[in-house]
Every structure is written in C-alpha cells, then in structure tokens.
Amino acid sequence: MLTRALLALSREIRVTPRQLAWLADRVPLWAIRKISEARLLRTLRHVYRNSPAQRERWGRAGVKLSDLGIPEVLRHIPFTTGADIIERPEDYKCAPPGELVHVVSTAGTKGRRKQVFLTQHDLDHHLTMIGMNFRRLGRSTRILVMFCVSFPGWATAHVIQNALERAGVFSILSGAEHSPQEQISLIREHNINVLFTTPTYLHRLTVEADVEPRSLGIRYIHLGAQAWTEAFRAEMASAWGATLIDCYGSAESAFGTAAECVHQNGLHVAETDFWLEVVDPASGTPLPDGEEGELILTTLSRFGMPLVRYRTRDIAHLIKQEGRCACGMPLRKMSRVRGRLDDILKLGVATNVYPDDIDTAVLSVPGVTDYRLVVGKDGYKDTLHVTVEQDGEEPGVKDAVTKALLSIAEIRHGCEHTQTVTIDGIEVVPRGTLSEARPKSNRVVDRRT
C-alpha cells in the first residue's frame, strides 16, 4: 500500500526543478528506494504488456507476468544490447507511432547510430529532472554549453540547453564547431561562470585561449560524452581555477543518468529514473557494490521506448550507500566510468591496456591536443600507429609520444620483453583534423582481424 501511494505521489506531483531540488534534500533514503522499486515493476509490466517481441523473449527465459511483482525478477530477464536496438528498434517501442514524437541518437563513433524514441511525456520528464541538478549551482549560475550541434540527431547540446531553460538558468548554446576565441568572447560578454562541454573541446579551448583561462572567472566545468582522467582534472582545474564535474549519460538513457556534486566523491545516480546494475561482462553475473564490471541500465520513467537491462559496455562500480551525501542529496553513487569494454585493448600476450592510461600518457605531451591510436597486425605482432593533433610547433613531439606510450607498463612489456607489440609510426596532423565535425573523436581503432 505504501509503495503504491509513493508511486502515485511521484506521478501526480507537478513541481518545478527548483522545488524538486528542495524536496530531494528532504526525502528520506527509504522513500527513494521504494519509489525506484515501484517504478521498476511498473516499467517491467508496461513492457511485458505493450511489446510482443519482448514478452516472447522474456517467456523463453521463463519470466511470466505474475513474476513481475518483486525487483529480484530483474536478474532473470534477458539483456538488451546496442545491436538489438539497431537491428530491431520496433521490438522495443511500447507506444503507438503517433505518440513517439522525439528521437535521440548516439554519435555513431563505433559504426551505425542507435536511435531511441520518446513520447512528449518522456522528454518533458527528463528535461525537468536534469534541470533540477543545475538549480544546486545557485541563482547566479550562467552557463555556456559547448557540444557539437551540427551532427544530425545527436541531441546532447539541445537537451542540456532545454533542461537549463526549464530550470530557469541562464544559458547560451555555442557549438564546439566555433573557435575558442568566439567562446571566450561569449564568456566575457555574458559573464559566464559555468562551462558544459567535452574533455576534448575543453583541452582545445585551454591551449588555444589567447588569455589566461583563470582570468575568465569560471567556477564550474561540467564534462560529458567522453571518459577523462584524474590527471586531466588536476591539469584543467589548475589552468581554469575551477571545479571540474563529471557527468554520465547517453542517448540510450536520454542523458542525465548520473553526475558528481561539488564534493567529487562519486556520481549521484538519478535513482528514480534509472536502475543500475553491475555485472561480470563475461558471465552476466551481478556483482556486489564496490566490484568493477559492466554497467547495466533499466529506464524507470519512459513509456515510449523503455530499455530493460541495457548493456552500456561502460566499466564502473556502484558505491555502497552509507547515508546522505554531504551535499544533501539522498541518491546513491556510482564510480566514474573507467572506460568502455569496446575500447579495452588486449595487446601482445593478451595484456589489458585501459584507454584512460593511454589518454594520460599521450595527452601529457606538450602541444598534443588529441590523438588516434590504430592497432594493426604484422604476423604475430600487434602494431600501434598513433596520429596526434599538434598545437603550434613543439619540437620532438614524435619522440615524446613514443616515450609516453612506453611509459605504460603493459605496452613497454610487450615492446621490450615479449616483443609482441611494436610502435610502427607516429604521425602529426593539424589541430581539428581527427574530429572532422563529429560530436566525439574515436581515439582507439582496432583493425586487427
């Protein structure tokens, strides 16, 4: 009875993002969990009743409608993959075509883009919830949003700006296609004190700025769309005199899945909108809090195209909840995303190399603003060909990049000891060559058969 009452209350309340932020600081932890569980079961029943293809899949796994009364049933439901959405999007739509009035898509850095369809209710709800978090930055917040806006269907920038408008926060959308000088002019003209962009573009803005970034008065920098390292955080925080905030989301989740608070000790998960699991990538077995694995996402507040047990391919862990965060939010936390399973390289004698290790090494080279690593095969050896974007005319950049790669223990071991890895070339190209107006640069390309 209590669960049904809480669910009804969460559905009927119509409040502004500012009011939601005030309420969130006062909702007890147990109520958040109960609302999440109620929304989970509601979503499962909605999918079962409105998607014949999903109902058939679940039936083959032994899941019946009568089983959808406890959260524990979730682990018996089959996973959904990106390939499923690409090949059979109709299987996942749970609303009439006339009600699916919005579409968001992935950037397509790995190939064909995934498309997710939303009803007007779905979009309105997400915009309100995302806007709620920006109310915490204070009334004087003025935000410049710098994501790519020229790439068809990739709606990150527009979703963020619409959420900010709904929250009553001053914002300007100025795509990453614009030059750093244009962005700096906007920062000054409109007294911007918060940036929202990608790590790659922030790096470019930092090295190309014709002023000291610290002099611009930026207080917070929110970064999304790409993984980035703690070393990058320290470097950018020093350059800008600002607090860097990590955000996690995707087109599949309609963005806004989790975000850091100013305490930077984990990302708060939007628990009443997303149910996260962490599983062993090989076996699919659920893992306990604190153990790293693949993030599995179930949407809790979407009716048009809900996703159940979607394999994100992102590597992270859930943090055990021990009371309310110092910032006031009652939401549980997840770790920062370490990388993607698609990007983890097995080099030489099957040694794992994580993308963030490569980022840390290569981007620490003076003058390098971005890179692409292409892995090939020459007999039994894995070959590494690196293309770097260079800012200015830094001397010896090729030798510096080679040295940086060899600073990674796993690559050095493959090159010097097992001799199953070789660096076969370093190419230097002008800044901006690699992204080619795409929303996100694909830094690691594996061309081995």
N, C-alpha and C positions, 0 to 999 in steps of 0.2 A: 504494500500500500504506500509506504513512504517513497519507494523508488518511483512508482507511477506518479506520485504527487510532484516529486522533484523534476521529473521529465516534463510533465505538463507545465510546471512553472517556467522551466528553461525555454519552452516552446512559445509560451504566451507573452513573456515579458518583452516589451519593445523599449529598449533604452538606447541612449547614445553611447559612443565609445568612451566619453568621459565618465558617464555613470557606470559603465561596465568596469572600467579601471578601478573606480571607487569600491564597487561591490566585490571585485576579485580579491582585494586586500582584506576583506572581512568574511569571506566564505570559508567555513571550516574544511579541513582536508578531507574528512569522510564524505562531505557532500559532493565535492568534486569527483571523488571516485565513484560514488553512487550514480551521479548524472552520466559519467562516462560509460559505466556498465549498462545503464538503461538505454543510452543511445546506441551502444554496440549491438545489443539484442534487437533493438528496433531496426537497425540497418540490415542485420542478417535476415530478419523476417521480410523486410522490404525487397531485398534482392531475391530471396527464395520465391516470393510470390510474383515478381514482375520480370524475372529473367529466366525463360525456359531453359536456355543453354546452361546457365549457372546451376539451376535446380537439378538438371541432369548430371552435371559434373559432381555436385555435392552428393547426389544419390549414389553414384558409383563409389564414392568414398564412404558410404554408409551413413550419411547425415540426412536426417528427416526433419520436417517442420517441427515436430514435437520435441526435437533435441535442442531447438534454438531458444532455450529458456535459461541457460546458465553461461557465463562468459567462458568457462572451460571448454565449451564445444569448439571454440575458435581453432584450437590446435589440430582438430580433426578435419578442418576444411582445407581443400587443396590451395596451393599458392597460385597467384596471378603473376604473370611475367610481362615484361615490356613487349616481347614478341606476340603475346596473346592480344594485347591492345592494338598492336599494329596490324596483325593479320585478321582479327575478328572483332573489331570495335562494336559491332551490333550486339554481340553476346553480352556486353556489359552495360548497355543502355537500359534504364529502368523507368523511363518516362516517355510519353508519346513524342514523336518527332517535332510537333508544333510547340512543345514546351522547352525544347533544347535550343536555347536562343543565343548561347555563347560557346565559343570553343577556344581553348588554350592549347598550345603545342610545345613540345620540347624543342631545344635548339638544333637537334639533329647532328651533334658533333660525332656521334658513333654510326651515323647512317640515316635510315628513314626516321622521320619525326613521328612521335607518338602524339595523338590528339585526344583530349578529354573534353567532353561536352557537359555544359552546366545549364541548369534552369535559372531563371531570374532570381528565384529564392536562394539557390545555391550561391550565386555570385554576391547578392546583397549581404548574405550572412558572412561570407568570408571577408568582404571588404570591411564590415563592421568590426569583426574580431581582430583583423590585422591593425586597423586604426586604433583599437583600444591600447595596444602596446606603445604607440607613439605618444599617447597622452601622458605617459610617465616621464617624458623628457622635459616637460614644463611648458608653460604658456608661451614662453619667448622663443620656442623652437621654430627655426626657419630652415627648411630642408631643400637641398639641391639633389635631384635624382638623376644619376648618370649611368643608365643602362642603354644598350643598343635598342633603338626604336625603328630601324629601317628593315629589320629582318621579319618577313611576313609570319604572323601567327605567334611569335614569341612575345608574350604579353607582360613580361615581368615589370617593365617600367610603368606601363599603363595601370596595372593592378595596384602597384605601390602608390602611384600618384592619386588614383581614385580613392584608395583607402585613407590617404592623408587628408584629402578634401573632406571625406565623410567625418573624419575625426576633428575637423576644424583647425588643421595645422597648415600653416603657410608652406607651399611647396612650388618648385619650378621643375619641369621636366626638360632636361637638356641632354640629348642622347650622347653616347660615347663616340658617335661619329664626329662630334665637334672638337675643335682643337683645345688643348689645355689653356691657351690664352683666352679663348672665349669663355671657358668655365670660370677662370679667375675673375674676369670682368663681371660675370653674373654674381659671383660670391660677394664682390665688393659692392656692386650696385644695390643688391637686395639684402645686405647684411646677413648672409647665410652663415649659420653656425653648426649645421649638421650635413654631412655628405652621405649618400646612399649609392654605392657603385660596386664594381667588381674589383678584386685584387689586382688584376692585370691593368685595368684602367687607372686605378689609384697609383700604381707604380709609375705608369707613364706620366700622370699628372705631376707626381713628385719630382721626377728627374727633369721634366721639361719646363717646370714653373720658372718664370722669369723674376720671381720674388721668393723670399724665404717663406715656405709654407706656414711656419709658425706665426708669421705676421698677419695671417688672414683671419685668425680668431675662431677657428673651427674647434668645437667642443667634443663632438662625437662623430665617428665614421662607422657606418654600418656597411658590412661587406657580405655579399651573397654571390650565388651562381657558381663559385669555384672554391675548392679547398685551398687553404693557406696555412702557413706555419706560425708557430710562436716566435720564431726568429723574425719573420716578416712583421708580426705585430709590434715587436720591440723596435724594429727599424722605423716603421711608419709612425708609431706613437712618438718617437723621438723627433722625427722630422716635422710633424704637424703639431706637436704638443696637445694631442687629442687622445681620447679613449676609443679604442677600436672594438666594435661589437660584431660578433659572429652571428649570422642568421642562416637558418637551414630551411629549405623548402624546394619544391619542384613544380613543374607544370602538372604532373600527375596529381599532386596534392592541392593544386590551385594556390600554391605558395603559403607562407606563413605557418609552417609546421612547428618551428622552434626558434628561439632567439636567446642570446645572452642578455643578462641585465648588467648594470654597471659594475657588479662585483666580479664578473668574468670567471665564475666557478662552475660552469656548465650552462647548457642551453635549456631554458624553460620550454617544456613541450605543451602545446595547446591541447591539453588532455580531453577537453570536452568536444573537440573536433577531430582528433586523431588518436587512434590506439596503436601504440608502437610495441613491437616485439623485437627481440634479437635472437637469431638462430645461427646454428652452425651452418656455414654456407654449403658444405658438402652433404651433410645428412638431413638438414632441415630441422634438427632437434632444437627446441627452445633452450636458451641459455639463461642463467641467473643474472641478476643485476651485477654490474661490475665486470662481466666477462665479455670480451670484444667479439663481435660477429657481424652478420649482415642484418641491417635494419629492415623490418617488415612492417608495412603501413596499412592500416584499415581506416577509411574515412568514416566519420560518425555523423556528419551533418550535411551530407549530399544526397539528393534524391534523383538527379538526372542520370548520373553515371558513377555510382559509388564503387569504390575499389575495396576488395576484401583480400587481405593477406598479400598485398602487392610487394614483390621483391624489388627493393630500391637499388640493390647492388652496392649500397653505401656501407662503409665499415665504421662502426661506432659501438658504444655500450650504454646501457641505461645506468643511471646513478641511483643508488639506494636512497630513498627519501627519509630524511631524519628531521622532520618538522618543516616549518615555513622558512623560506629564504629570508635573508636579512633585508632584501628589497621589499618584502611584504607579500610577494606572490605565493599562492599555495600550490603551485604546479610543480610536478616532479621534473627532473632534469635528465638530459642525455649528454654524453660527452661530445666534444667537437668531432666532426667526421674526419677520420684519418685518411680516407681515400676511397676509391671505388674498386670493387673486385675486378672490373674490366681493365683497370689500369695497373694493377699489381703485376710486375714483371717477374717471370721466372727465367733467370739467366744462368748460363753455364750449366752447372750440375744441379739444376732445379733450385737455385737460391732465390728467395723472395727479395725484391727490391721495391720499396714503397715510393709512390710518386712524391710524397712530401719531402723525402730525403733528397730526391733529385732537384725539386724546387729550391730547397735550402741551399744546395751546393751551387747550382748554375746561376741562380738569381743573385747570389752574393758577389758575383764577378762584376767589378765596376764597369758601368756602361751597358750592361746587358739588361734589356727591359722585358724580353720574353724569349721563349725558345720552343723548339720542337725536337723531340728525340724519336728517330725512326730506328726500329730494331729489325735487322735482317738476318740472313743465314748464309754462311760461307762454309760449306762442308759441315764439320762438327762444331764450328764456332758461331756464336751469336755476335753480330756486328752492330755497333752503335754509331749512327750518323747524327750529328747534332747541328741544327741550324739555329743561330741566335740572332735576335734583333739587337743592333748596337746603337746606342745614343752617343753621337759625337765620334771622335777618332781616338778612342782609347787604344794605346799601343799594346801589343802582345795578348790580345783578347783570346786568340785561339789556344795559345799555351795555357792561359789562365783557366779556360773552360775545361781543357783536358785535365789539368791539375785538380780542378774542382770535382770532376767525375771520379777521379781516382781517390779522392778523399772519402768516398762512400766505400765502406769496408767490403761490402759484397761485390761491388764492381772491381775493386782493386784485387780481391782474392781471385776473381775469375780471369783477370788480365795477367796477373803476375804468378799465380800459383797453379791453378788448374789449367790455365791457358785455353779456356773455353769461351772467353769473351775478348773482343778486340774493339778498340775505338778506331773506326776507319775513316773518319773525316769530321772536321769542324768547318761549317760554312757560316759566313757573316752576311746578313742582309740588312737593308734599311729598316728603321722603325716602322711598324704598321704593316709589314709585308705578310706576316703569318696569320693575322686575324681576318683580313680581307672582308671586313664589314660583317663578319659573323658575330653572334652575341657572345660566344665563348670560344677561346682558342683551344684546339685539341692538342695538348702538349706531348702526349705519348702515342705513337703509332706503331703497332706491331705488325710487320709484314711477313713474319715467318709463316710458312705453310702449316 
